[in-house]
Amino acid sequence: MQNEIFQNINKIIERDSKSTTYKFALLRGVIDIIQENSPYLKRFSNDKVTMPTGLLIEKWLLYYYPILESANYIPQSYGTTNLAFGSQLKRIIEAYKSRGGFSAFYNDLKTKGIQGELKADFLALLRTLQKTITTQPMKYIGGSFNDRHWSIFVYEPGKAKRQDKDIDIQYLVDNYGSFSIPYEYYEVFNFLGSFIGGQDSILFKWAEFSVNASKNNLSMENVLNEKLKAPLTQGMWLNRNRFTNPF
């Protein structure tokens, strides 16, 4: 059974739709939640592991905030498609520029909650993130080998609780439903997730070694870019020249 799960995960990464980075954010988020051994993880008798969707929303905020905050444009989709929540998250980013930036935002979310005039904008952002996560990557992941939707991730909306409080992590856990994955996938993500996610991959560790050996004169980004380079074969070179020098 585990061999089949490994093959399925490989198909998800390689073959499932990649028009945006949503698929990668979903997989990374689930792996991080599992490897952090969240106390909200629950296993039921039907061999499903369930966790709050709010924890995934938290992870997506952590992943996409620095990307959208960056002075360098980092594409997250092909063509002219924009992230569904991009403009809403940028409003929060802009508001926190004068309040301490990314760290201040996350400390507020963890401790006192998002308050005051930002509350309405932040709630709207959370609703969009919930809808994006559950109706896009959760619904379609696994489509490369299962001819049906919701083949791996199953979403349960749940009942929203009171909203007359500041928006913190517990609020995310309580108000955005839950989702489940088969226990076999949980096991693979638990034992091999850091390799799938990259933090313990050979390539990442090699690059980390080079950065440390340089006494941090090199960045991980630069080293990884160099290690990912590959030589052009003669056929590739001819094809490239065909487009760059047609005459």
C-alpha positions as CSV (number, residue, x, y, z in Angstrom):
1,M,0.0,0.0,0.0
2,Q,2.8,2.5,0.9
3,N,4.4,2.0,-2.6
4,E,1.1,3.1,-4.1
5,I,0.9,6.1,-1.8
6,F,4.5,7.1,-2.8
7,Q,3.6,6.8,-6.4
8,N,0.4,8.9,-5.9
9,I,2.3,11.7,-4.1
10,N,4.8,11.8,-6.9
11,K,2.0,12.0,-9.5
12,I,0.4,14.9,-7.5
13,I,3.7,16.8,-7.4
14,E,4.6,16.1,-11.0
15,R,1.3,15.9,-12.9
16,D,-1.5,17.6,-11.1
17,S,-2.4,21.0,-12.4
18,K,0.3,23.7,-11.7
19,S,-1.3,26.9,-13.0
20,T,-0.7,28.4,-9.6
21,T,1.3,27.6,-6.5
22,Y,-1.8,26.6,-4.5
23,K,-1.0,22.8,-4.8
24,F,2.5,23.3,-3.3
25,A,1.2,25.5,-0.5
26,L,-1.5,22.9,0.4
27,L,1.0,20.0,0.5
28,R,3.6,22.1,2.4
29,G,1.0,23.3,4.9
30,V,-0.3,19.8,5.6
31,I,3.2,18.4,6.0
32,D,4.2,21.2,8.4
33,I,1.1,20.8,10.5
34,I,1.7,17.0,10.8
35,Q,5.4,17.3,11.5
36,E,4.7,19.9,14.2
37,N,2.5,17.3,15.9
38,S,-0.3,19.7,16.3
39,P,-2.6,18.8,19.2
40,Y,-5.6,19.4,16.9
41,L,-4.8,16.3,14.8
42,K,-7.4,13.6,15.3
43,R,-7.5,10.0,14.0
44,F,-10.9,8.3,13.7
45,S,-11.8,4.7,13.3
46,N,-12.4,5.0,9.6
47,D,-8.6,5.5,9.2
48,K,-8.9,9.2,8.5
49,V,-6.8,11.9,10.1
50,T,-8.7,15.2,10.6
51,M,-7.3,18.7,11.3
52,P,-8.7,22.2,11.4
53,T,-8.8,24.1,8.1
54,G,-7.8,27.2,10.1
55,L,-4.3,25.8,10.7
56,L,-3.9,25.7,6.9
57,I,-5.1,29.2,6.6
58,E,-2.5,30.2,9.1
59,K,0.2,28.4,7.1
60,W,-0.8,30.1,3.9
61,L,-0.6,33.5,5.6
62,L,2.9,32.6,6.6
63,Y,3.9,31.4,3.2
64,Y,2.4,34.1,1.0
65,Y,3.0,37.2,3.2
66,P,6.7,37.5,2.6
67,I,6.3,36.6,-1.1
68,L,3.8,39.4,-1.7
69,E,5.8,41.8,0.6
70,S,9.0,41.2,-1.4
71,A,10.4,44.1,-3.4
72,N,11.2,41.5,-6.1
73,Y,8.3,40.1,-8.1
74,I,8.0,36.4,-7.5
75,P,5.4,34.8,-9.8
76,Q,2.8,32.6,-8.2
77,S,0.8,31.8,-11.3
78,Y,1.1,31.5,-15.1
79,G,-0.1,34.2,-17.4
80,T,-2.3,37.1,-16.1
81,T,-4.0,35.0,-13.4
82,N,-3.7,36.6,-9.9
83,L,-3.8,35.0,-6.5
84,A,-7.4,35.0,-5.5
85,F,-6.5,36.6,-2.1
86,G,-3.5,38.6,-3.3
87,S,-5.1,42.1,-3.2
88,Q,-6.7,41.4,0.2
89,L,-3.4,40.2,1.7
90,K,-1.5,43.2,0.3
91,R,-3.9,45.5,2.2
92,I,-2.9,43.8,5.4
93,I,0.8,43.9,4.4
94,E,0.6,47.6,3.7
95,A,-1.1,48.3,7.0
96,Y,1.6,46.5,8.9
97,K,4.5,48.4,7.2
98,S,4.3,51.0,9.8
99,R,3.6,48.5,12.7
100,G,6.7,46.3,12.4
101,G,6.0,44.3,9.3
102,F,5.7,40.5,9.0
103,S,6.9,39.7,12.5
104,A,4.5,42.2,14.1
105,F,1.6,40.8,12.1
106,Y,2.3,37.2,13.2
107,N,2.8,38.1,16.8
108,D,-0.5,39.9,16.8
109,L,-2.2,36.9,15.2
110,K,-0.7,34.6,17.9
111,T,-1.2,36.7,20.9
112,K,-3.7,39.6,21.1
113,G,-5.3,39.0,17.7
114,I,-6.0,41.2,14.7
115,Q,-7.9,44.2,16.1
116,G,-9.5,47.5,15.3
117,E,-9.9,48.9,11.8
118,L,-8.1,45.9,10.3
119,K,-10.6,43.3,11.6
120,A,-13.1,43.6,8.7
121,D,-10.4,43.4,6.0
122,F,-8.7,40.5,7.8
123,L,-12.0,38.6,8.1
124,A,-12.6,39.1,4.4
125,L,-9.1,37.8,3.6
126,L,-9.7,34.7,5.8
127,R,-13.0,33.9,4.0
128,T,-11.2,34.1,0.6
129,L,-8.4,31.9,1.8
130,Q,-10.9,29.3,3.1
131,K,-12.7,29.3,-0.2
132,T,-9.5,29.2,-2.2
133,I,-8.0,26.3,-0.3
134,T,-11.1,24.2,-0.1
135,T,-12.5,24.7,-3.6
136,Q,-9.3,24.6,-5.6
137,P,-6.3,22.5,-4.5
138,M,-8.2,20.4,-1.9
139,K,-10.9,19.6,-4.5
140,Y,-8.6,18.8,-7.4
141,I,-5.5,17.2,-5.9
142,G,-5.3,13.5,-7.0
143,G,-7.0,14.2,-10.3
144,S,-4.0,12.8,-12.2
145,F,-4.7,9.3,-11.0
146,N,-8.3,9.4,-9.6
147,D,-11.1,10.4,-11.9
148,R,-13.1,12.2,-9.2
149,H,-12.9,15.3,-7.0
150,W,-12.1,15.2,-3.3
151,S,-10.2,11.9,-3.8
152,I,-7.6,12.6,-1.0
153,F,-8.7,15.7,0.9
154,V,-12.3,15.8,2.3
155,Y,-13.5,19.2,3.6
156,E,-16.1,19.6,6.3
157,P,-17.4,23.2,6.6
158,G,-18.4,22.9,10.3
159,K,-20.4,25.6,12.1
160,A,-18.9,29.1,12.5
161,K,-18.8,30.3,16.1
162,R,-19.1,33.7,17.5
163,Q,-17.3,36.5,15.7
164,D,-17.4,39.2,18.3
165,K,-13.8,38.7,19.3
166,D,-10.3,39.5,18.1
167,I,-9.0,37.3,15.4
168,D,-6.3,35.0,16.7
169,I,-5.1,31.5,16.0
170,Q,-7.7,29.9,18.2
171,Y,-10.4,31.8,16.2
172,L,-9.0,30.2,13.0
173,V,-9.2,26.8,14.6
174,D,-12.7,27.3,15.8
175,N,-14.4,28.9,12.8
176,Y,-13.3,27.4,9.5
177,G,-14.2,23.8,9.6
178,S,-11.9,20.8,9.2
179,F,-10.6,18.5,6.6
180,S,-9.4,14.9,6.5
181,I,-6.8,12.8,4.7
182,P,-6.4,9.0,4.6
183,Y,-4.2,7.7,7.4
184,E,-1.8,6.2,4.8
185,Y,-1.0,9.7,3.5
186,Y,-0.7,11.0,7.1
187,E,2.0,8.3,7.7
188,V,4.0,9.2,4.6
189,F,3.8,12.9,5.3
190,N,4.8,12.3,9.0
191,F,7.9,10.1,8.2
192,L,9.0,11.6,4.9
193,G,7.4,15.0,4.8
194,S,10.6,16.9,5.4
195,F,12.2,15.2,2.4
196,I,9.1,15.9,0.3
197,G,9.0,19.5,1.5
198,G,12.7,20.0,0.9
199,Q,14.0,21.0,4.4
200,D,15.9,17.7,4.7
201,S,16.4,17.0,1.0
202,I,19.9,16.3,-0.3
203,L,19.8,19.4,-2.5
204,F,18.7,21.6,0.4
205,K,21.3,20.2,2.8
206,W,24.1,20.5,0.1
207,A,23.2,24.1,-0.4
208,E,23.0,24.7,3.4
209,F,26.5,23.2,3.7
210,S,27.9,25.6,1.1
211,V,26.3,28.6,2.7
212,N,27.7,27.7,6.1
213,A,31.1,26.9,4.6
214,S,31.2,30.4,3.1
215,K,30.6,31.9,6.5
216,N,27.2,33.2,5.2
217,N,28.8,35.2,2.4
218,L,26.5,33.3,0.0
219,S,22.7,33.1,0.2
220,M,20.6,29.9,0.0
221,E,18.9,31.4,-3.0
222,N,22.1,32.0,-4.9
223,V,23.5,28.5,-4.1
224,L,20.3,26.7,-5.0
225,N,20.1,28.6,-8.3
226,E,23.6,27.5,-9.1
227,K,23.0,23.9,-8.1
228,L,19.9,23.7,-10.2
229,K,21.7,24.7,-13.4
230,A,22.1,22.0,-16.0
231,P,24.2,22.0,-19.2
232,L,22.5,22.5,-22.5
233,T,22.8,19.4,-24.7
234,Q,23.5,19.9,-28.4
235,G,19.9,19.5,-29.3
236,M,18.8,21.9,-26.6
237,W,21.4,24.4,-27.8
238,L,20.2,24.2,-31.4
239,N,16.6,24.6,-30.3
240,R,17.5,27.6,-28.2
241,N,19.4,29.2,-31.1
242,R,16.5,28.6,-33.4
243,F,14.5,31.0,-31.4
244,T,17.1,33.5,-30.3
245,N,18.9,33.7,-33.7
246,P,16.5,32.6,-36.5
247,F,18.7,34.0,-39.3
